[in-house]
């Protein structure tokens, strides 16, 4: 809803920058990820950033779309039913007023596999530090995400990790990975807003 990047351009960018695996996690849909998986010469993980009643969860290795607006418990159950992994993206938000997140209860965190500890669109170092502490406290695997809505953002955050098979192997390999990341300019949000306006989501 807030991106205008052609899939062919995504492929070219990844090939030119040495990215050999990409997780596509559009908001509340897996349609784009499925299309990219069909045409990409590298591995594409089908993912979805799902808006629950209390914030966003991420499902990875999905085969079916998970609808938005469900409870965190029902969202997690639908991800698990597909054999997918559950993650929390940017757990402490991008702005200071978003730093209270009802998804961070012990009950919900006990059902989560991955916590994103670096997000290129999150401008505050304190948010990343708190996310790392949260992952350590609950024994969750740490990840990073570019949160790319424009072509130039793809690969600003990434994980170098061993080759993996399915979801369980992915989790093990991710735990051995090394996170790299650079923060994106706040101006990238203007591109997302413009895309939403053009598509009538504002």
Protein Blocks (a to p, Z undefined) as FASTA:
>chain_A
ZZcbdfklmmmmmmmnopabdcdddehiaklmmmmmmmpcbdcddddddddfkbccddeh
iabdcdehiafklmmmmmmmnopacddehklojbfklmpcfklgfklmmmpfbdcfbdfk
lmbfklmmmmmmmmmmnopacdddekiabfklgopaccdddddfbfmlmmmmmmmpccdd
ddddfklmmmmmmmmmmnopZZ
